[in-house]
Amino acid sequence: MRRSLLKALIPAAPQRPASLVRGLGLGRVALRHLPMVPCAALHATGIDSALHSARLRQAASGPQRVLKSLRPASLSLFSTKSFPTAGRFAQFVKDGPAYTFGLLCTGLATGASLAGWYYQQKEAAETRQKTIETSEVSREQFEVQAILAARAPFPAADKREVYVQRDALEETLKSFLKLIDPRSYMVVVGPRGAGKSTLVLHVLTELGGGVLIVPVEKPSATVSELKELVLKVALEQYPKTESWYATSTPLKDANLAARLEAAARAGREDGREEGWLPTVALEITSSGNNRLIKNACTLLKELAADNPLCHGLLVLSSSFAVAELTDDRYRQLFLRVGQFSRDEASAYLDAHFKAHVPGEIATVAAVTAVKERILPLTTLPNAFDLLRQELSNSTNEADLVARAEAWASKFEAAARTDVEGAGNSVLNIFIRDKTGKERCFTTHDLMRELLNTGAPVTLPRATFNVPSDMFATKIRTSDEAKAAFNVDLVSKTVDFASATHRKAAAELLSLPPPTSSLWSWLSGRRMPDV
């Protein structure tokens, strides 16, 4: 085909003028390395011997180097070597048509080569763009599938078969998760060990797929990093063999909103109830991270309140963390998780004994004796976890009762230590009461108020004129004080952490006051200035 093309351009002739050979040599040398050039056709014409005389540089692919190769070849056509005699002009007139025809062939070949190169690059760019678009579509599909497949892990209490139903709290959470247009997010609050995470996980496991539980441990995590973490949690649960996106593609925080919206649409198309939305639960694992909690609120406000793309949950590590929330009460719903009720605590012990203690050890009499000793002391879920660990190693009925008694004695001693430590200069604030009189408020003042009231008290109040957030900030500097009191910054109330702490405070404050000045300071009487 190439031979036919060249023969069509160059009519057959008995002799080929040297000028024509030089003209054709220009194109052959310049286009030697370009793709799509019919170079073999030049071999067929027998003009290769003229090509070596051009002495051009090696030309690589691309138009820039073609032009560089053309310049010296064009100049050589009119050099003295091309016309060794003095009649250069006459020679040019004589051989002009041949030179012109050779240059024309060169121009045609060069144009064809440049056009071929251009279309080749254009096709490659279109292929790359299609590959990128296909990759993005595949990535979006994979991430949406990962969100739909994500599930909440079973809580440890369910695995041990000792989970206690907390009907009122569970119903409140389930009602929120059924909202079609939530326009808010729920904050789960309560003291450490109250069972917040256990309750949330138990309810979320019943929802099936589309549930993302995101533990947040990095104190400095930004909103963008939290978005990437949500996607990462979804991809880590999804089988990594399905796609390389799970490990090889950098996460993009901007994709989260679009992925949640696509997941909600896909879930409803797959037969889930009308208005179904994925659930994103951010679990703050430590308190005192003011910036982290505010960033978490910002993210849930964006995803669940401003644009209802999911149901948002924020699980705080302790009751003190409420003070670090953003002031956005119109978009925040609160779920308070506190101590077991007496019936729930009794059901917890029954479930534990049934699941993990042999019947010949956990007899009816032994279980009744344990309940009578333990339930008046505390109903805090984490205290029952510690009790469970102690009783699990019982060898007989008497040993079970003895272990329960030993645990109760230790708990009472620890409560006395907490109360005594809470009174040692934890709170010492001079503030004006409602009458305008300045006085010093101490922790003992609050203890007396709680003992006189016999119930949680709302702060501030006339006899303890200290705001709840100020009190919470102060007692966080003392481990004993934090253990002695339960502060609810949502309802702005405070109470003793347990009935045992209340009893220890009553014993401490009923002692006859010593004559030392320390006791005068602790009891709220202002010391004279020195």
LUMDREN-987683 format. One record per residue (C-alpha): chain; x, y, z; residue number from 1. Coordinates in pm, whole numbers, plus 50000, padded with zeros to 5 digits. Example, Ala and Ser with C-alpha at 12.3 -4.5 7.8 and 13.67 -1.06 7.14 Angstrom:
REM residues 2
['A' [51230 49550 50780] 1];
['A' [51367 49894 50714] 2];
***
This chain:
REM residues 530
['A' [50000 50000 50000] 1];
['A' [50282 50240 50085] 2];
['A' [50459 50157 49754] 3];
['A' [50139 50237 49564] 4];
['A' [50103 50566 49748] 5];
['A' [50452 50683 49661] 6];
['A' [50423 50571 49301] 7];
['A' [50108 50777 49272] 8];
['A' [50296 51082 49395] 9];
['A' [50608 51022 49177] 10];
['A' [50544 50937 48815] 11];
['A' [50757 50667 48667] 12];
['A' [51071 50802 48496] 13];
['A' [51383 50639 48359] 14];
['A' [51603 50863 48566] 15];
['A' [51545 51035 48899] 16];
['A' [51713 51379 48920] 17];
['A' [51942 51426 49218] 18];
['A' [51739 51733 49316] 19];
['A' [51428 51519 49347] 20];
['A' [51618 51271 49554] 21];
['A' [51739 51550 49782] 22];
['A' [51385 51688 49814] 23];
['A' [51243 51352 49904] 24];
['A' [51539 51289 50134] 25];
['A' [51432 51588 50339] 26];
['A' [51101 51423 50430] 27];
['A' [51252 51077 50478] 28];
['A' [51513 51193 50728] 29];
['A' [51285 51435 50914] 30];
['A' [51007 51179 50952] 31];
['A' [51216 50872 51013] 32];
['A' [51090 50818 51368] 33];
['A' [50738 50955 51349] 34];
['A' [50453 50705 51380] 35];
['A' [50210 50653 51096] 36];
['A' [50463 50764 50827] 37];
['A' [50490 50545 50520] 38];
['A' [50869 50531 50542] 39];
['A' [50894 50194 50374] 40];
['A' [50769 50348 50056] 41];
['A' [51087 50553 50026] 42];
['A' [51293 50236 50035] 43];
['A' [51099 50118 49738] 44];
['A' [51203 50418 49528] 45];
['A' [51574 50345 49569] 46];
['A' [51667 50688 49704] 47];
['A' [51825 50576 50036] 48];
['A' [52172 50666 49913] 49];
['A' [52074 51032 49901] 50];
['A' [51943 51028 50256] 51];
['A' [52286 50973 50416] 52];
['A' [52422 51286 50253] 53];
['A' [52169 51508 50437] 54];
['A' [52356 51448 50766] 55];
['A' [52060 51546 50982] 56];
['A' [52027 51480 51353] 57];
['A' [51820 51185 51469] 58];
['A' [51458 51304 51490] 59];
['A' [51234 51173 51770] 60];
['A' [50857 51161 51770] 61];
['A' [50672 51487 51814] 62];
['A' [50627 51801 51599] 63];
['A' [50893 52011 51773] 64];
['A' [51178 51783 51675] 65];
['A' [51039 51748 51324] 66];
['A' [51073 52121 51275] 67];
['A' [51426 52115 51417] 68];
['A' [51514 51850 51160] 69];
['A' [51361 52044 50874] 70];
['A' [51567 52357 50921] 71];
['A' [51919 52229 50841] 72];
['A' [51786 52015 50559] 73];
['A' [51617 52313 50393] 74];
['A' [51933 52519 50409] 75];
['A' [52140 52240 50258] 76];
['A' [51933 52246 49942] 77];
['A' [52086 52578 49840] 78];
['A' [52438 52533 49973] 79];
['A' [52745 52535 49751] 80];
['A' [52766 52158 49790] 81];
['A' [52428 52126 49622] 82];
['A' [52544 52351 49333] 83];
['A' [52919 52301 49285] 84];
['A' [52932 52517 48967] 85];
['A' [52905 52892 48944] 86];
['A' [52576 52890 48754] 87];
['A' [52369 52834 49060] 88];
['A' [52070 53028 48941] 89];
['A' [52064 52855 48605] 90];
['A' [52091 52521 48778] 91];
['A' [51807 52619 49011] 92];
['A' [51588 52720 48714] 93];
['A' [51666 52394 48546] 94];
['A' [51602 52172 48847] 95];
['A' [51338 52397 49016] 96];
['A' [51034 52183 48931] 97];
['A' [51203 51873 49068] 98];
['A' [51300 52051 49391] 99];
['A' [50949 52193 49420] 100];
['A' [50793 51852 49373] 101];
['A' [51024 51699 49631] 102];
['A' [50945 51970 49884] 103];
['A' [50574 51925 49812] 104];
['A' [50600 51555 49888] 105];
['A' [50789 51641 50205] 106];
['A' [50518 51888 50312] 107];
['A' [50242 51637 50247] 108];
['A' [50422 51369 50447] 109];
['A' [50500 51611 50729] 110];
['A' [50138 51731 50747] 111];
['A' [50008 51376 50749] 112];
['A' [50251 51285 51026] 113];
['A' [50161 51587 51238] 114];
['A' [49790 51520 51193] 115];
['A' [49838 51158 51291] 116];
['A' [50037 51260 51598] 117];
['A' [49770 51513 51701] 118];
['A' [49482 51267 51672] 119];
['A' [49684 51002 51852] 120];
['A' [49740 51239 52148] 121];
['A' [49375 51346 52145] 122];
['A' [49260 50986 52152] 123];
['A' [49497 50910 52440] 124];
['A' [49363 51209 52639] 125];
['A' [49003 51099 52580] 126];
['A' [49092 50748 52691] 127];
['A' [49250 50879 53010] 128];
['A' [48945 51093 53084] 129];
['A' [48711 50800 53031] 130];
['A' [48930 50590 53260] 131];
['A' [48912 50856 53533] 132];
['A' [48536 50889 53496] 133];
['A' [48492 50512 53505] 134];
['A' [48717 50493 53811] 135];
['A' [48514 50760 53994] 136];
['A' [48188 50581 53915] 137];
['A' [48331 50253 54041] 138];
['A' [48462 50423 54351] 139];
['A' [48124 50583 54427] 140];
['A' [47943 50253 54382] 141];
['A' [48188 50076 54608] 142];
['A' [48166 50334 54887] 143];
['A' [47784 50337 54874] 144];
['A' [47780 49958 54899] 145];
['A' [48019 49977 55195] 146];
['A' [47788 50223 55377] 147];
['A' [47484 50003 55315] 148];
['A' [47667 49695 55441] 149];
['A' [47810 49856 55757] 150];
['A' [47663 49722 56082] 151];
['A' [47695 49798 56451] 152];
['A' [47901 49542 56647] 153];
['A' [47730 49346 56920] 154];
['A' [47794 49493 57267] 155];
['A' [47984 49281 57515] 156];
['A' [47677 49255 57739] 157];
['A' [47482 49091 57457] 158];
['A' [47766 48849 57389] 159];
['A' [47772 48752 57758] 160];
['A' [47392 48733 57757] 161];
['A' [47365 48973 58050] 162];
['A' [47216 49275 57875] 163];
['A' [46933 49434 58073] 164];
['A' [46643 49589 57885] 165];
['A' [46603 49962 57955] 166];
['A' [46268 50007 57790] 167];
['A' [46215 50382 57828] 168];
['A' [46563 50474 57702] 169];
['A' [46552 50226 57416] 170];
['A' [46212 50349 57301] 171];
['A' [46333 50711 57299] 172];
['A' [46632 50622 57084] 173];
['A' [46430 50406 56845] 174];
['A' [46175 50683 56796] 175];
['A' [46450 50925 56698] 176];
['A' [46600 50678 56450] 177];
['A' [46260 50642 56279] 178];
['A' [46228 51013 56201] 179];
['A' [46203 51073 55826] 180];
['A' [46327 51432 55843] 181];
['A' [46519 51458 56173] 182];
['A' [46662 51810 56133] 183];
['A' [46854 51745 56456] 184];
['A' [47104 51507 56612] 185];
['A' [47093 51323 56943] 186];
['A' [47354 51361 57217] 187];
['A' [47383 51064 57453] 188];
['A' [47505 51181 57795] 189];
['A' [47563 51032 58137] 190];
['A' [47835 50946 58389] 191];
['A' [48116 50709 58303] 192];
['A' [48011 50348 58328] 193];
['A' [47638 50422 58298] 194];
['A' [47607 50199 57991] 195];
['A' [47572 50464 57718] 196];
['A' [47770 50277 57453] 197];
['A' [47609 49945 57544] 198];
['A' [47260 50090 57509] 199];
['A' [47337 50258 57175] 200];
['A' [47503 49947 57029] 201];
['A' [47218 49723 57142] 202];
['A' [46959 49940 56967] 203];
['A' [47167 49994 56653] 204];
['A' [47231 49621 56602] 205];
['A' [46858 49581 56545] 206];
['A' [46868 49824 56250] 207];
['A' [47073 49597 56024] 208];
['A' [47294 49767 55762] 209];
['A' [47367 50132 55708] 210];
['A' [47501 50192 56060] 211];
['A' [47844 50353 56107] 212];
['A' [47989 50348 56460] 213];
['A' [48289 50582 56456] 214];
['A' [48516 50587 56765] 215];
['A' [48704 50918 56769] 216];
['A' [49034 50910 56956] 217];
['A' [49239 51186 56792] 218];
['A' [49191 51501 57006] 219];
['A' [49287 51735 56723] 220];
['A' [49064 51581 56454] 221];
['A' [48920 51845 56221] 222];
['A' [48580 51832 56051] 223];
['A' [48747 51718 55729] 224];
['A' [48933 51440 55911] 225];
['A' [48612 51327 56080] 226];
['A' [48446 51294 55739] 227];
['A' [48735 51084 55611] 228];
['A' [48715 50872 55927] 229];
['A' [48346 50796 55866] 230];
['A' [48423 50667 55515] 231];
['A' [48722 50475 55645] 232];
['A' [48508 50293 55902] 233];
['A' [48267 50187 55627] 234];
['A' [48546 50063 55398] 235];
['A' [48725 49874 55675] 236];
['A' [48414 49665 55741] 237];
['A' [48350 49592 55375] 238];
['A' [48536 49293 55218] 239];
['A' [48861 49436 55082] 240];
['A' [48877 49174 54808] 241];
['A' [48586 49342 54633] 242];
['A' [48782 49649 54524] 243];
['A' [49120 49816 54554] 244];
['A' [48952 50139 54669] 245];
['A' [48940 50009 55027] 246];
['A' [49315 50039 55067] 247];
['A' [49471 50213 54767] 248];
['A' [49261 50521 54694] 249];
['A' [49296 50830 54914] 250];
['A' [48971 50917 55091] 251];
['A' [48801 51244 55003] 252];
['A' [48601 51418 55275] 253];
['A' [48395 51599 55012] 254];
['A' [48248 51265 54903] 255];
['A' [48075 51184 55234] 256];
['A' [47757 51389 55185] 257];
['A' [47708 51259 54831] 258];
['A' [47773 50900 54940] 259];
['A' [47522 50920 55227] 260];
['A' [47259 51065 54996] 261];
['A' [47322 50793 54738] 262];
['A' [47314 50525 55009] 263];
['A' [46978 50651 55140] 264];
['A' [46834 50645 54788] 265];
['A' [46975 50298 54717] 266];
['A' [46847 50164 55049] 267];
['A' [46493 50278 54980] 268];
['A' [46510 50131 54630] 269];
['A' [46618 49799 54781] 270];
['A' [46298 49777 54982] 271];
['A' [46375 49958 55307] 272];
['A' [46099 50167 55461] 273];
['A' [46004 50504 55318] 274];
['A' [46229 50781 55447] 275];
['A' [46506 50542 55554] 276];
['A' [46840 50708 55628] 277];
['A' [47183 50573 55725] 278];
['A' [47300 50627 56084] 279];
['A' [47631 50788 56182] 280];
['A' [47728 50761 56551] 281];
['A' [48038 50949 56667] 282];
['A' [48171 50813 56996] 283];
['A' [48406 51048 57182] 284];
['A' [48631 50822 57386] 285];
['A' [48780 51086 57619] 286];
['A' [48663 51407 57784] 287];
['A' [48834 51743 57794] 288];
['A' [48864 51770 57414] 289];
['A' [48676 52093 57363] 290];
['A' [48777 52144 57000] 291];
['A' [48706 51781 56906] 292];
['A' [48354 51787 57049] 293];
['A' [48276 52115 56873] 294];
['A' [48403 51972 56542] 295];
['A' [48187 51663 56593] 296];
['A' [47884 51887 56653] 297];
['A' [47966 52081 56336] 298];
['A' [47980 51762 56130] 299];
['A' [47651 51622 56264] 300];
['A' [47484 51959 56218] 301];
['A' [47588 51954 55852] 302];
['A' [47490 51592 55782] 303];
['A' [47185 51541 56005] 304];
['A' [47034 51883 56083] 305];
['A' [47097 52124 55794] 306];
['A' [47079 51852 55529] 307];
['A' [46907 51539 55662] 308];
['A' [47135 51284 55498] 309];
['A' [47156 51055 55800] 310];
['A' [47053 51008 56161] 311];
['A' [47330 51154 56377] 312];
['A' [47433 51038 56724] 313];
['A' [47702 51185 56947] 314];
['A' [47801 50967 57243] 315];
['A' [47998 51162 57504] 316];
['A' [48244 50994 57735] 317];
['A' [48121 51154 58059] 318];
['A' [47861 51390 58196] 319];
['A' [48125 51666 58222] 320];
['A' [48170 51671 57843] 321];
['A' [47830 51838 57802] 322];
['A' [47999 52167 57900] 323];
['A' [48208 52144 57582] 324];
['A' [47911 52118 57343] 325];
['A' [47829 52399 57106] 326];
['A' [47533 52610 57212] 327];
['A' [47289 52471 56958] 328];
['A' [47002 52340 57168] 329];
['A' [46747 52377 56887] 330];
['A' [46928 52110 56685] 331];
['A' [47034 51894 56980] 332];
['A' [46822 51625 57144] 333];
['A' [46950 51469 57465] 334];
['A' [46927 51112 57590] 335];
['A' [47034 51081 57955] 336];
['A' [47166 50740 58056] 337];
['A' [47212 50701 58431] 338];
['A' [47212 50427 58691] 339];
['A' [47003 50111 58678] 340];
['A' [46673 50119 58852] 341];
['A' [46640 49875 59140] 342];
['A' [46452 49629 58917] 343];
['A' [46705 49662 58634] 344];
['A' [46995 49599 58872] 345];
['A' [46820 49292 59010] 346];
['A' [46757 49164 58656] 347];
['A' [47126 49218 58571] 348];
['A' [47238 48998 58863] 349];
['A' [46984 48730 58774] 350];
['A' [47103 48723 58412] 351];
['A' [47469 48703 58517] 352];
['A' [47417 48420 58764] 353];
['A' [47208 48227 58512] 354];
['A' [47461 48263 58229] 355];
['A' [47795 48227 58406] 356];
['A' [47757 48073 58753] 357];
['A' [47660 47708 58803] 358];
['A' [47321 47648 58962] 359];
['A' [47464 47464 59262] 360];
['A' [47663 47778 59350] 361];
['A' [47412 48051 59260] 362];
['A' [47129 47910 59467] 363];
['A' [46818 48111 59541] 364];
['A' [46935 48178 59895] 365];
['A' [47282 48287 59789] 366];
['A' [47151 48518 59515] 367];
['A' [46902 48674 59757] 368];
['A' [47181 48738 60010] 369];
['A' [47399 48901 59744] 370];
['A' [47117 49132 59630] 371];
['A' [47035 49238 59985] 372];
['A' [47398 49337 60040] 373];
['A' [47475 49501 59705] 374];
['A' [47162 49678 59580] 375];
['A' [47142 49930 59869] 376];
['A' [47500 50043 59787] 377];
['A' [47487 50121 59415] 378];
['A' [47306 50051 59090] 379];
['A' [47571 50194 58856] 380];
['A' [47627 49954 58562] 381];
['A' [48009 49970 58567] 382];
['A' [48009 49881 58939] 383];
['A' [47807 49572 58851] 384];
['A' [48065 49480 58588] 385];
['A' [48334 49483 58858] 386];
['A' [48109 49278 59086] 387];
['A' [48051 49026 58809] 388];
['A' [48424 48973 58767] 389];
['A' [48462 48912 59140] 390];
['A' [48173 48665 59168] 391];
['A' [48258 48466 58854] 392];
['A' [48536 48279 59037] 393];
['A' [48318 48156 59322] 394];
['A' [48367 47787 59410] 395];
['A' [48055 47723 59620] 396];
['A' [47749 47891 59768] 397];
['A' [47926 48022 60079] 398];
['A' [48217 48152 59872] 399];
['A' [47973 48346 59652] 400];
['A' [47823 48524 59952] 401];
['A' [48167 48587 60105] 402];
['A' [48300 48740 59783] 403];
['A' [47997 48967 59760] 404];
['A' [48054 49083 60119] 405];
['A' [48423 49154 60054] 406];
['A' [48340 49352 59741] 407];
['A' [48075 49556 59928] 408];
['A' [48322 49641 60204] 409];
['A' [48579 49764 59950] 410];
['A' [48315 49973 59775] 411];
['A' [48213 50140 60102] 412];
['A' [48575 50217 60190] 413];
['A' [48633 50369 59844] 414];
['A' [48321 50585 59880] 415];
['A' [48445 50723 60213] 416];
['A' [48779 50805 60051] 417];
['A' [48600 50985 59765] 418];
['A' [48387 51195 59997] 419];
['A' [48678 51290 60221] 420];
['A' [48890 51384 59919] 421];
['A' [48605 51586 59768] 422];
['A' [48599 51809 60075] 423];
['A' [48967 51893 60074] 424];
['A' [48981 52234 59907] 425];
['A' [48815 52120 59586] 426];
['A' [48567 52406 59570] 427];
['A' [48645 52740 59730] 428];
['A' [48459 53016 59547] 429];
['A' [48371 53362 59673] 430];
['A' [48048 53468 59505] 431];
['A' [47756 53691 59599] 432];
['A' [47433 53516 59697] 433];
['A' [47087 53644 59612] 434];
['A' [47093 53887 59903] 435];
['A' [47409 54047 59765] 436];
['A' [47625 53917 60049] 437];
['A' [47961 53774 59953] 438];
['A' [48036 53435 60100] 439];
['A' [48261 53139 60040] 440];
['A' [48104 52826 59896] 441];
['A' [48277 52494 59963] 442];
['A' [48211 52136 59867] 443];
['A' [48081 52067 60215] 444];
['A' [47810 52327 60159] 445];
['A' [47685 52128 59863] 446];
['A' [47700 51802 60060] 447];
['A' [47483 51953 60330] 448];
['A' [47237 52079 60071] 449];
['A' [47209 51733 59914] 450];
['A' [47164 51567 60255] 451];
['A' [46896 51815 60357] 452];
['A' [46710 51783 60028] 453];
['A' [46744 51405 59995] 454];
['A' [46736 51438 59615] 455];
['A' [46930 51601 59331] 456];
['A' [46947 51980 59354] 457];
['A' [46937 52237 59078] 458];
['A' [47226 52481 59055] 459];
['A' [47264 52762 59130] 460];
['A' [47048 52802 59442] 461];
['A' [47038 53042 59734] 462];
['A' [47226 52818 59975] 463];
['A' [47480 52709 59712] 464];
['A' [47493 52995 59467] 465];
['A' [47736 52833 59222] 466];
['A' [47642 52759 58856] 467];
['A' [47646 52396 58754] 468];
['A' [47910 52444 58482] 469];
['A' [48141 52625 58728] 470];
['A' [48098 52346 58980] 471];
['A' [48166 52081 58714] 472];
['A' [48482 52262 58603] 473];
['A' [48610 52279 58960] 474];
['A' [48554 51919 59062] 475];
['A' [48718 51786 58745] 476];
['A' [49053 51873 58903] 477];
['A' [48998 51602 59165] 478];
['A' [48947 51231 59094] 479];
['A' [48780 51186 59432] 480];
['A' [48534 51471 59370] 481];
['A' [48445 51338 59024] 482];
['A' [48375 50999 59181] 483];
['A' [48169 51145 59465] 484];
['A' [47923 51351 59257] 485];
['A' [47707 51300 58952] 486];
['A' [47663 51625 58756] 487];
['A' [47393 51657 58489] 488];
['A' [47474 51967 58288] 489];
['A' [47167 51921 58070] 490];
['A' [46920 51956 58356] 491];
['A' [47178 52156 58560] 492];
['A' [47144 51926 58860] 493];
['A' [47391 51751 59088] 494];
['A' [47364 51453 59322] 495];
['A' [47583 51203 59502] 496];
['A' [47727 50936 59275] 497];
['A' [47564 50656 59477] 498];
['A' [47374 50583 59795] 499];
['A' [47703 50477 59951] 500];
['A' [47857 50818 59884] 501];
['A' [47551 50983 60040] 502];
['A' [47589 50768 60349] 503];
['A' [47963 50845 60371] 504];
['A' [47894 51220 60347] 505];
['A' [47636 51197 60626] 506];
['A' [47888 51023 60848] 507];
['A' [48161 51276 60766] 508];
['A' [47950 51586 60832] 509];
['A' [47795 51446 61148] 510];
['A' [48135 51422 61319] 511];
['A' [48199 51687 61584] 512];
['A' [48397 51967 61421] 513];
['A' [48760 51986 61534] 514];
['A' [48898 52312 61671] 515];
['A' [49149 52355 61391] 516];
['A' [49119 52638 61148] 517];
['A' [49112 52388 60858] 518];
['A' [48770 52268 60960] 519];
['A' [48645 52627 60982] 520];
['A' [48764 52690 60630] 521];
['A' [48605 52369 60496] 522];
['A' [48272 52439 60664] 523];
['A' [48238 52768 60482] 524];
['A' [48330 53018 60752] 525];
['A' [48562 53279 60612] 526];
['A' [48903 53298 60772] 527];
['A' [49029 53637 60888] 528];
['A' [49277 53803 60658] 529];
['A' [49638 53760 60758] 530];
***
